[in-house]
Amino acid sequence: MARVPAFLAGLAASIAATIPPLSVQAADIVGIYAVEDTVCAHQSVRSVITHRFRHQVTHVPHLPNVGIAEFYGARLTRYQPATPNSPIERRYCAATVRLTDGRDRPIWYLIEYGQGFASMGDNVEFCIAGFDRWNVYNATCSVLR
């Protein structure tokens, strides 16, 4: 079910990439780098991140015992369609999460299509600022930005 909206969003991004650029005036905005995205804000993606974050703070030493209370401002930061040289479709997203301690933190995440367990389903990788204790995604989550 989630593949249809993802396909439509990918199709829209592909069509938008083929439109020739217009001439730019001094006060014109050159491009849109982050857009609201229904796939990035989808409930299934948020629930996977919430569940994995809960597991992370419980099993990684010296992390505060908090959970994700709310997501907001989910937006697509980069879309990488599947190609013959790179057959995995990727969607890079960013949002803000409100933790159970009341603090807001930026989150960056990646949705990889067809990369779930045994290539069934999708994979979601995420990084919340200040919670990557072992620098898996670099010190500032730059791998997922």
C-alpha positions as CSV (number, residue, x, y, z in Angstrom):
1,M,0.0,0.0,0.0
2,A,2.8,2.4,0.8
3,R,4.4,1.8,-2.6
4,V,1.7,3.7,-4.5
5,P,2.3,7.1,-2.8
6,A,6.1,6.5,-3.0
7,F,5.8,5.7,-6.7
8,L,3.7,8.8,-7.3
9,A,6.1,11.0,-5.4
10,G,9.1,9.5,-7.3
11,L,7.3,10.1,-10.6
12,A,6.6,13.7,-9.7
13,A,10.2,14.2,-8.7
14,S,11.4,12.6,-12.0
15,I,9.1,14.8,-14.1
16,A,10.2,17.9,-12.2
17,A,13.8,17.1,-12.8
18,T,13.2,17.1,-16.6
19,I,11.7,20.6,-16.8
20,P,14.3,23.0,-18.1
21,P,15.4,25.8,-15.8
22,L,13.9,29.2,-16.2
23,S,16.0,32.4,-16.3
24,V,16.7,33.6,-12.8
25,Q,16.3,37.2,-11.7
26,A,18.2,38.8,-8.8
27,A,15.4,38.4,-6.3
28,D,14.1,35.0,-7.5
29,I,14.4,31.9,-5.3
30,V,16.9,29.6,-7.2
31,G,15.4,26.3,-6.0
32,I,13.5,24.4,-3.3
33,Y,15.8,22.2,-1.3
34,A,13.4,20.8,1.2
35,V,9.7,20.1,0.5
36,E,6.9,18.7,2.6
37,D,6.6,15.0,1.8
38,T,3.8,12.6,2.7
39,V,6.1,9.5,2.5
40,C,8.6,11.1,5.0
41,A,5.7,11.9,7.3
42,H,3.9,8.5,6.9
43,Q,2.8,6.8,10.1
44,S,4.6,3.5,9.3
45,V,8.0,5.4,9.0
46,R,7.4,7.3,12.2
47,S,6.4,4.1,14.2
48,V,9.6,2.3,13.0
49,I,11.8,5.2,14.1
50,T,10.0,5.5,17.4
51,H,10.3,1.8,18.2
52,R,14.0,1.6,17.2
53,F,14.8,4.8,19.1
54,R,13.2,3.3,22.2
55,H,15.4,0.2,21.8
56,Q,18.5,2.4,21.3
57,V,18.1,4.5,24.4
58,T,17.4,1.3,26.5
59,H,20.4,-0.7,25.2
60,V,23.1,1.9,24.6
61,P,24.9,3.0,27.8
62,H,24.9,6.6,28.9
63,L,21.9,7.8,26.8
64,P,19.1,9.6,28.6
65,N,16.0,7.4,29.1
66,V,13.6,9.4,26.8
67,G,11.2,8.5,24.0
68,I,9.8,10.2,21.0
69,A,6.5,12.0,21.8
70,E,5.9,13.8,18.5
71,F,7.2,14.3,14.9
72,Y,6.6,17.5,13.0
73,G,7.9,19.3,10.0
74,A,8.8,16.1,8.0
75,R,10.3,17.1,4.7
76,L,12.1,15.5,1.8
77,T,15.7,16.7,1.6
78,R,16.9,14.5,-1.3
79,Y,15.5,11.9,-3.6
80,Q,17.6,9.3,-5.3
81,P,15.7,7.2,-7.9
82,A,16.7,3.7,-8.8
83,T,18.9,3.4,-11.8
84,P,20.7,0.5,-13.5
85,N,23.9,1.5,-11.8
86,S,22.2,2.1,-8.4
87,P,19.1,-0.1,-8.2
88,I,18.0,1.0,-4.7
89,E,15.6,3.9,-4.5
90,R,16.4,6.2,-1.6
91,R,14.5,9.0,0.0
92,Y,16.4,11.3,2.5
93,C,14.2,13.1,5.0
94,A,14.5,15.5,7.9
95,A,12.1,16.5,10.7
96,T,12.0,17.6,14.2
97,V,11.1,15.3,17.1
98,R,9.8,16.3,20.5
99,L,11.2,14.0,23.1
100,T,9.4,13.0,26.3
101,D,11.7,15.3,28.3
102,G,10.2,18.2,26.4
103,R,13.2,19.0,24.2
104,D,13.0,19.4,20.4
105,R,15.8,17.7,18.4
106,P,16.4,17.5,14.7
107,I,16.2,14.1,13.1
108,W,17.5,12.9,9.7
109,Y,16.4,9.6,8.2
110,L,16.7,7.5,5.1
111,I,14.1,5.3,3.5
112,E,15.5,2.5,1.3
113,Y,12.9,0.6,-0.8
114,G,13.2,-3.1,-1.0
115,Q,16.0,-3.3,1.6
116,G,14.1,-4.8,4.6
117,F,14.8,-8.2,6.0
118,A,15.6,-10.6,3.2
119,S,14.8,-7.8,0.7
120,M,11.1,-7.8,1.9
121,G,9.8,-4.4,2.8
122,D,11.7,-1.2,3.2
123,N,14.5,-0.2,5.5
124,V,14.6,3.0,7.6
125,E,17.9,4.4,9.1
126,F,17.8,7.4,11.4
127,C,19.9,9.7,13.4
128,I,18.7,12.1,16.1
129,A,21.2,14.9,17.0
130,G,23.0,14.1,20.2
131,F,22.0,10.4,20.3
132,D,24.6,8.9,17.9
133,R,26.9,7.9,20.8
134,W,29.1,5.6,18.6
135,N,29.3,8.0,15.7
136,V,27.6,5.5,13.3
137,Y,26.3,8.4,11.1
138,N,29.3,10.8,11.9
139,A,29.3,13.2,14.8
140,T,26.6,15.5,13.4
141,C,24.5,12.9,11.6
142,S,26.0,14.1,8.3
143,V,25.8,10.7,6.6
144,L,22.0,11.0,6.5
145,R,21.8,14.7,5.7
